[in-house]
Amino acid sequence: IVMLKSILDNHVLATLVLVLVMVMGVVSYQNMPREKNPTFNYNAVSVVTGLPGASAWDIEKVITTPIEAAVAKVSDVRTVTSSSQEGFSSVTVRFGDIDDETYDRRITDLRREIQNASAQLPKEASQTSVNSVNSSNAFPSASVMVYSLANDENLRKQARYVTKDIERIKGIDSARPIGLQEPEFQIRFKMDRLQGLGISPTSLADTVRAYFRNVSAGTIKLNDQQWVVRLIGEINDLEYLSKLPIITARGEIQLDSIAEVTRSRSKASGLVNFRGHPAIMISIAKKGNANTLELLDDINKYIEKRNELSESTGITLSLLYDQTDSIRSSINVMETNAFYGLILVMLMTWLFLGWKMAMLTTIGIPFTIAGTFWVLSTIGFTLNNP
């Protein structure tokens, strides 16, 4: 008690504590991330694997089922939801009510089991992506439209460049283009010719697919150096593809004699138009606890800088969806209410309790609020609309 009384009587110490808490509270409030909704974990994981050209039935059999079997080996799994569509498989794993530390361990276990199961997947399948699902990356924080006068190759290339640039902005978790049509070769079989030669479409498709496989050819040793040899099954030469040799019962023939080979674009995941022009929409998700206001400011700066080059690039960027208006409005309402509330408290206290009590109350309220923001910032909270 004596020590506590001596501390309370030390006016210099009390003043220093007051100034320290007020300064740290203001600094913490200025630096706290602003976002529309609080970041929370759904205890869910998204597992996505692609296999171009495969039917939904094939995807279910050769990809989704092995992945589901791998997921079954992981503990604390509550539900597993899968979707097999043409070209890709999506499996959503929902864990039970577990703490963050256990959740991180379960994700590690899940990645390990899926890695072990990857040997069962087709070699042509893309690498399986395993991503945690939370409130930040489950819903877009912003959408950027990339549009031009024509839906041509330039629009596709520029949209790709813009997507990569946006992904490099601090606080961005992912940027997903919608309406993007990737270039591809399309081979349309001439069924009458196939029937005449006794070739089945399935065997011909397997033969063509074999030309485009990445093959490991072992290693070669030159002097004291050892090199890995790989055959890359990628080509951008339409003429070369048309002349690929196909072995039949009647001998060797060229691919273009039994099929029409054309350069085209893949089927888009969606069709997007903006202001009457063909467009590609980039859906942007932020990282957890990222400052939405700073993030959108950086995106707007990038859009302004990119639009200065519109005449040379042939495209224009526009921000379609912006969360900052509602966030700024909420913060403005909070600050305005806090200011007028403090004034009213000071007036009421002065009228009924005198000016000394009014001054102590006026100092005490900001002191308490500043200390609260200091603590909230220290333990990692954000300013949001709960």
N, C-alpha and C positions, 0 to 999 in steps of 0.2 A: 504493500500500500504506500509506504514511504517513497519507494522508487517510482511508482506510478504518479504520485503527487509531484515529485521533483521534475518528472518529464513534462507533466501538464503545465507546470510553472515556468518551464524553459520556453520563453516566447520566441527566442531566436530559432530553436529547433522546430517549434510549431510552424513558424513562418516558412522555414526552408522546406518542411514536409508539404505544406500547402502549395508552395510554388512548384515543387517537384511534381506533385500529383497533377496539378493543373496543366503544366507543360507537357508531361508525358501523356495525359489524357487527350489533349488537343492533337499532338503528333500521332497518337494511335488512331484517333478518329479519322484524321486525314489519310492515313495509310491503310486503313481497313478496306479489304476488297468489297466492292459493291456488286451485287447480283440480284436477279429478279426473285429467285427462289433459293432456299438453303440447299446446300449440297448434302445429299445423303445416299447411302449405298443400298441398292435393291437386293444385295446378296445374290446377284445373278451374273451369269457369264454367257457371252455369245460366241458360238463356235461356227465358223463359216469356211466352207471349202468349195472351190469351183472346179468344174470339169466341162470345158466348152464342147458343145455339140451333143452332149449326152441327154437322153430323155429323162423325164421325171422318174420313170420306173427304174431305169438303170442307176440313177443317182441314189434312189432309196436302197437299192440292193448292194451296190459296191462302195458307197461312201457313208450314207446316213446310218445304216445298220452297224457297221464296224465302229463308228464313233459312239453310238449309243452303248455298245458293249463295253467300250473303254470307259465311258462315263459311269457305268454301273459299278466299276471297281473303286470309285471315289466315295469317301464317307460323307455323311451329313447332307446328301442330296435329297431335296424334298420332291421336286418335280423336274421332268425332262420333257420339253416340247420341241418337236422337230418338224421341219418343212422341207420337202424335196421338190424342187422345181427344175425346169429345163435349164441345165447348165450349172446349177449350184445347189449346195445343201446348207441348211441353216438349222443349228441345234441350240436351243436356249436351256441352260442349266440353272435351276433355282435352288439355292441352299436354304437350310432351315435357319432358325434364329441363333446365329453364332456371332461371336465378337470379331472385331477387325483382325486381330492377330490370327485367329483360327481360320478366318476367311482367306487371308493371304496364303496360309499353308495349304488350304484346299485348292486354291488356284494353281499353286505349284504342283500339287499332286495331279490335278487335271491335265496340266500341260505335259507332265511326264507320261501319263497313260495314253494321251493322244499321240505323243511322239512315238511311243512303242507300237501303237496301232497303225502308224503311217505306212509301215511295210506292207500292210494288207490293202492299202488304197492303190488305185491305178497310177502308173508312173506319169500319166498325162495330167493328173490332178494338180491343182495349184497348192501351194503350201497352206496348211490349215491355220487360220488366224483365231486366236483365243483372246477375247477382250472383255474386261470387266464392264458391267453396265451400271451406271449411276445416274443421278438426276441431271448431271451436267452434260454427259455425252449421249443420253437417250433422246434428248430433244434438241433441235437446232437453236442456237443463240442468235443466229443471223443467217440471211440468205443473200447471195450476190448474184445478180443477173449479168451474163455475158451475152451480148446480142450484136448482130450485124445485119447488113442488107440481104445477105444470102446464106443459106445453110450449106456451106461448102467446107473444103478441107482447111481453109484458113481459120474459120470459126472453131473447128475442132482443135487445131494446134494451139491457138491462142488461149482457149479455155483450159487446155492442159497446163500451159505456162502459168496462167493465173491461179489454178488450183495448187500447183507446187509452191508458188510465191506465198499464198495464203497459209499453207501448212507450215511455213517457216516463221510466221508471226508468233511472237511470244504469247502463250496462253491458249493456243489452238490445239485441240485434241485431234480433230479430223476435219477434212474438207472433202465432201463427196459430190461429184458432178452428177447431175440428173439431166437426161436428154442427150448424153454424149454418145455418138456413134463412132466406134473405133473402126479403122480401115481393116479390111480382111479380103482374102481371096475366096470366091465362091465357086464351087465345082458342081455343075448341074449335069447329072448323068443323062445320056441319050438312051432311053430304055429299049428302043427298038434295036439299037446296035448291041447293047448288052445281051439281049435275048438271042440275037443272031450268033454271037460269039460264045454263048453259054456261060457268061460271067454274072455272078450275083452281085447286087449293089453292096451287100455287106462285105464280101471279100474284096471288092474294089476299094471300098472305103478304108478297110484295114490296110490294104497295100499302100494307098496314098498316105495314110496316117503314119505308116512306118518310116516314110521319107522325112518326116518332120519330128522325129524323136531325138532328144538329146541323149547321146550315147557316150558312156565312159569307155575310152579305148586303152586304158591302162597308163603306164608311165614309160618314159624313155630317158635314158641316161646319156648325157653328153659331157664328156670329160668328168669333172667333179660335181656337175649339177644334174639334178633329177627333175624332169618336167612331167606334169600331168597332161595327158592327151584327152581331149573331149571333142566330140563331133556335135556341133550346134545345129539343131534341126529348125533353123529359121532362115527364111529367104524372102526377098522383096522383088524378085524378078519374075514377072508374069510369063515371059517367054520361056524361061527355064522350066517353070511349073507345067506349062502346056506341053513341053516335049519330054516329060518324064516317061520312061519306058514301063510298059505294063506287060507282064508275061501272061499269055493266054495259050489255049490248046493249039492255036494256029500259028503261034510264034509271038514275037515281040511287036507291040504296037505302041504308038504314042497316045498320051492321055487325051489330047485334044481331038483325037479321032473318035472317041467314045463318050466324050463329055465336053460341055461348054465351060471354059474357064474364064472368069471375069473378075475384075477388080471392083469391089463394092465396099459397103460399110455394114457393120453389125446392126442388129435390131436394137433400137434405143430402149432404155428402161422406161422412158416416158417422153411425151412430146411437149415441148415448152415453147411458148411464144410470149414476147414482151413488147408492148407498144406497137403491135402489128408486125414485128420482125421475128425471124427465127432466133432462138436463144438457147442457152444452156444455163441451168440454175445450179449454183454451188451451195450446198447445204453445209453450214459450219457449226460444229459443236466445240465447246470450250472445255478446258481442263477443270477439274474440281477446284473450287475456291479461287479461281482466276477472277480478276477484277473486270467485270463486264464493261464498265464505262471506259476503262483504258483500252480494253480489247477492241471495242467498237470504234474508238477514236483512231486506233492504229489502222483498222480496216478502212475507215473513211479517208485517212491520209493516203493509203495505198491506192484507193479508187481514184482520188483526185490526181495523184501522180501518174497513174496508168492512163487516165482519160486525156492527159496532155499529149499522149502519143496516138490518139485515135485516128488521125489522118494517115499515119504510116502503118498502124497495125490493122486498121479496118474494123475494129470492134470498139464497143462502148460498154462500160461497167456501170451498174446501178445497184444501190443497196435496197433490197426489197423488204426485208424484215429486220426491224431494229427494236431491241428491248429497252434501249436507254431512255426513251420518253417516259415510260411508266416508272422506271427506277428513279430518274431525276425528279419526277413529280412526287413520288413517295418520300424521297429524302427532303424535298422542299417543304412538304406538309409537316414532316417531323420537326425540322428546324424551326419553322414558323410557329408551330404549336408550342415548342419548348421555350421560345423567346417570349411569346405573349403570356404563357403560363407563369414564367418567372416574374414578369412584371406584375401580374395580378396577385401572386403570392406576396410579393414585396409590399404592394399597396395595402392588402388586407392585414398583413402583419403590422405594418406601420400604424394603421388606423386603430387597431385594437390592443396592440402590445407595445407600441412605442418604436422609436427609430432604431434603438440599439438591437432589439430583437429582430427587427426587419433587416438590418445589416448582416447579422449573424446568419439569418435564414437565407438571405440572398447569396452569401458566400458559401454556405453549406450545401445548397442544392447543386451548383456547378461543380463543387468539389466532389460530391458523391457521384455525379454523372461522369466526371472525368476519370475518377478511379474505376468506375464500372467499365468504361471503354478501354482503359489500360489493361484490365484483367481479361476482357473479352478478346482483345487483340493478341495478348500473350498466349492464350490457349487455342488460338487459331480460328475464332469465329469470324463471320462476315456480316455485313449490313445487307439485309434482304427482306423480302415480304414473306413472313412465315405462313 
